[in-house]
């Protein structure tokens, strides 16, 4: 038993060492744990982002490109003002916002840590106007501001370490096959927990993005019709509990619920200096530069 206690204590200390600092998400007030590598993510992401752009994927449609950059910068300015007025000045200084339109027919967009955002040309056929584009880009900016990449990295690291701790302890006390089965079950449990966490991240980004768009002076009401158009495109048949994204119906219902609050920012003329008081229930080194939650994966 002493051997088991020492083993568990040693592995538990390893688990704690892999955790980063606690972070409070702006707007929602939700707290989560950052990856221990959080400070390195923006630089790593910027390198990968530039490498991706250098492969010749940038759109040659100058009108559409300028629209993406214009909307992105307008959102970034509003978010920067909000962050600096609400105790996040240090965080605001870490973002190096960049917005590009990619020559690809996907109806998609992605964000990397530190503010590197890309919109695919195919998405513009669904957004159709600048306010709807602002809803999409606000969602992507929200992923960066909420540090969802760092959060998911921390969760995966902790889940992996937790599985190792359980497996080692089971082996130490001679559980044998039963221990192996239990470890496998724990691994699947961690997988489903991370899926749920990712859906929570997407819902949180929807909510924050709606607020950010309103802060920048875009009518948040367009979010409903935009997502209805996205739903009409058809999507995955994957069961919602196995999906990393909310269902279209759930997403639209949640947005309708948050519209009254978003409209307060919009009717205030995009004021960003007031502190938000409401909250929402939304909630491996191999993927350290992974783009945070694309809008939709078919």
C-alpha positions in Angstrom: 0.0 0.0 0.0 2.9 2.3 0.8 4.2 1.7 -2.7 0.9 2.7 -4.2 0.6 5.9 -2.1 4.1 7.0 -3.2 3.3 6.3 -6.8 0.1 8.2 -6.7 1.7 11.1 -5.0 4.5 11.3 -7.5 2.2 11.1 -10.5 -0.3 13.6 -9.0 2.6 16.0 -8.6 3.4 15.5 -12.3 -0.2 16.3 -13.2 -0.3 19.5 -11.1 3.0 20.6 -12.7 1.5 20.2 -16.2 -1.3 22.8 -15.4 -1.0 26.4 -16.1 -2.5 29.5 -14.5 -6.2 30.1 -14.0 -7.9 32.5 -16.5 -11.1 34.4 -16.3 -12.8 34.8 -19.7 -13.9 38.4 -20.5 -17.6 39.0 -20.9 -18.7 35.6 -19.5 -16.6 35.6 -16.3 -16.0 31.8 -16.7 -12.8 30.5 -15.2 -10.6 27.8 -16.7 -7.1 26.5 -16.6 -4.5 27.5 -19.2 -1.9 25.3 -20.7 1.6 25.7 -19.2 2.7 26.7 -22.7 0.1 29.4 -23.1 2.7 32.2 -23.4 4.4 30.4 -26.3 1.2 29.8 -28.3 0.9 33.2 -30.1 4.4 33.1 -31.5 4.1 29.4 -32.6 0.7 30.1 -34.2 2.0 33.2 -36.0 4.8 31.1 -37.6 2.3 28.4 -38.7 -0.1 31.0 -40.0 2.5 32.7 -42.2 3.6 29.3 -43.5 0.0 28.5 -44.4 -0.4 31.8 -46.2 2.9 31.4 -48.1 1.4 28.3 -49.8 -0.5 30.6 -52.1 -3.9 30.4 -50.5 -4.5 34.1 -50.2 -7.5 35.4 -52.2 -6.9 37.7 -55.2 -10.4 39.2 -54.8 -9.3 42.6 -53.5 -12.8 43.9 -52.8 -13.7 41.0 -50.6 -10.3 41.0 -49.0 -10.6 44.6 -48.0 -14.1 43.9 -46.5 -12.6 41.1 -44.4 -9.8 43.3 -43.2 -12.1 46.2 -42.6 -14.6 44.2 -40.5 -11.8 42.4 -38.7 -10.1 45.7 -37.7 -13.3 47.3 -36.6 -14.0 44.3 -34.3 -10.4 44.3 -33.0 -10.6 47.9 -32.1 -13.8 47.5 -30.2 -12.5 44.4 -28.4 -9.2 46.2 -27.5 -11.1 49.1 -26.1 -13.3 46.8 -24.0 -10.4 44.7 -22.7 -8.3 47.8 -21.7 -11.3 49.3 -19.9 -12.1 46.1 -18.0 -8.8 45.0 -16.4 -7.4 43.1 -19.4 -4.8 45.6 -20.6 -2.0 43.2 -20.4 -3.9 40.6 -22.4 -4.9 43.2 -25.0 -1.2 43.9 -25.6 -0.5 40.3 -26.5 -2.8 40.2 -29.5 -1.4 40.8 -33.0 -4.6 40.8 -35.0 -4.4 39.7 -38.6 -7.2 39.0 -41.0 -7.0 37.3 -44.4 -9.3 36.0 -47.0 -8.3 32.6 -48.4 -9.0 31.3 -51.9 -11.0 28.3 -51.0 -14.7 27.4 -51.4 -15.1 26.1 -47.9 -17.9 27.8 -45.9 -15.6 28.2 -43.0 -13.2 30.3 -41.0 -10.6 29.7 -38.3 -8.6 31.4 -35.6 -5.2 30.8 -34.2 -4.0 31.9 -30.7 -2.8 35.5 -30.6 -5.3 36.8 -33.1 -4.4 35.2 -36.5 -7.7 34.8 -38.3 -8.7 33.5 -41.8 -12.0 33.5 -43.7 -12.6 31.3 -46.7 -14.1 32.8 -49.8 -16.9 30.2 -49.8 -18.3 31.6 -46.5 -19.0 34.9 -48.2 -21.8 33.4 -50.2 -23.6 32.6 -46.9 -22.7 35.8 -44.9 -23.8 38.0 -47.8 -23.2 41.3 -46.0 -20.8 42.9 -43.6 -22.9 42.6 -40.4 -23.2 38.8 -40.9 -19.5 38.6 -41.7 -18.9 40.5 -38.4 -20.9 37.7 -36.6 -18.5 35.1 -37.9 -15.4 37.1 -37.3 -16.6 38.1 -33.8 -17.0 34.4 -33.1 -13.4 33.8 -34.2 -12.0 36.7 -32.2 -13.9 35.3 -29.2 -12.0 32.0 -29.5 -8.7 34.0 -29.2 -9.9 36.2 -26.4 -11.3 33.3 -24.4 -8.0 31.4 -24.9 -9.9 28.3 -26.0 -6.8 26.7 -27.6 -4.9 26.9 -24.4 -7.8 25.5 -22.4 -8.2 22.5 -24.7 -4.5 21.8 -24.5 -4.6 21.8 -20.7 -7.6 19.5 -20.7 -6.0 17.0 -23.0 -2.8 17.1 -21.1 -4.5 16.6 -17.8 -6.7 13.8 -19.2 -3.7 12.0 -20.6 -1.9 12.3 -17.3 -4.9 11.2 -15.3 -5.2 8.0 -17.4 -1.5 7.3 -16.8 -2.0 7.8 -13.0 -5.0 5.4 -12.9 -3.2 2.8 -15.1 -0.1 2.9 -13.0 -2.0 2.6 -9.8 -4.1 -0.3 -11.1 -0.9 -2.1 -12.2 0.7 -1.5 -8.8 -2.1 -3.2 -6.8 -2.4 -6.1 -9.3 -5.7 -5.3 -11.0 -4.4 -6.8 -14.2 -7.1 -7.0 -17.0 -9.7 -5.3 -14.8 -7.3 -2.4 -14.4 -6.7 -2.2 -18.1 -10.4 -2.1 -18.8 -10.9 0.6 -16.3 -8.1 2.6 -17.8 -9.7 2.3 -21.2 -13.1 3.4 -19.8 -11.4 6.4 -18.1 -9.8 7.3 -21.5 -13.1 7.3 -23.2 -14.6 9.3 -20.4 -12.0 11.9 -20.9 -12.6 11.9 -24.6 -16.3 12.6 -24.2 -15.6 15.3 -21.5 -13.3 17.1 -24.0 -16.0 16.9 -26.7 -18.5 18.5 -24.3 -15.9 21.1 -23.4 -15.4 22.0 -27.0 -19.1 22.4 -27.6 -19.1 24.7 -24.6 -16.3 26.7 -26.2 -18.2 27.0 -29.4 -21.3 28.2 -27.5 -19.2 30.7 -25.5 -17.7 32.0 -28.7 -21.1 32.5 -30.2 -22.2 34.5 -27.2 -19.1 36.6 -27.0 -18.9 37.1 -30.7 -22.5 38.4 -30.7 -21.5 41.0 -28.0 -18.3 41.9 -29.9 -20.2 42.5 -33.1 -22.6 44.8 -31.3 -19.8 46.6 -29.6 -18.3 47.3 -33.1 -21.6 48.8 -34.2 -23.0 45.8 -36.2 -26.6 44.8 -35.7 -26.6 41.4 -33.8 -30.0 40.5 -35.0 -28.5 39.4 -38.3 -26.9 36.4 -36.4 -30.2 34.5 -36.5 -30.7 34.8 -40.3 -27.0 34.0 -40.9 -27.2 30.8 -38.9 -30.4 29.9 -40.6 -28.7 30.2 -43.9 -25.8 28.1 -42.6 -28.3 25.4 -41.5 -29.9 25.4 -44.9 -26.6 24.4 -46.4 -26.9 21.0 -44.7 -24.5 19.6 -42.2 -23.1 16.5 -40.5 -25.5 13.8 -39.3 -23.2 13.1 -36.3 -25.2 12.9 -33.0 -25.0 16.1 -31.1 -23.4 14.4 -28.1 -20.5 13.3 -30.4 -20.1 16.6 -32.1 -17.7 19.3 -31.2 -20.2 21.9 -32.3 -23.7 22.7 -31.1 -26.6 21.7 -33.5 -27.9 24.4 -35.7 -31.2 24.5 -33.9 -29.5 24.8 -30.5 -27.1 27.5 -31.7 -29.9 29.6 -33.1 -32.0 29.2 -29.9 -29.1 30.3 -27.8 -28.4 33.3 -30.0 -32.0 34.4 -29.7 -31.7 34.1 -25.9 -28.6 36.3 -25.9 -29.9 39.0 -28.3 -31.5 41.3 -25.7 -28.2 41.7 -24.0 -26.2 42.1 -27.2 -28.7 44.8 -28.3 -27.8 46.8 -25.3 -24.3 47.3 -26.6 -25.6 48.0 -30.1 -28.1 50.6 -29.0 -25.4 52.2 -26.9 -23.6 53.0 -30.2 -21.0 50.3 -29.7 -19.9 51.5 -26.3 -17.2 49.2 -25.0 -16.1 50.9 -21.7 -18.8 49.5 -19.5 -18.2 46.3 -17.6 -20.3 43.4 -18.5 -22.1 41.9 -15.5 -23.9 39.0 -17.0 -22.6 35.5 -17.3 -23.4 32.5 -19.5 -23.4 28.8 -18.8 -21.6 28.0 -22.0 -19.2 26.8 -21.5 -0.4 17.9 -26.6 2.4 19.4 -27.9 1.5 17.8 -31.2 -1.3 20.4 -31.7 0.0 23.4 -30.0 -0.6 25.6 -33.1 -4.0 24.0 -33.9 -6.6 26.6 -35.0 -9.3 27.1 -32.4 -12.8 25.9 -33.3 -13.7 26.5 -36.8 -17.2 27.8 -37.5 -18.4 24.6 -38.9 -17.0 21.2 -40.0 -19.0 19.2 -42.5 
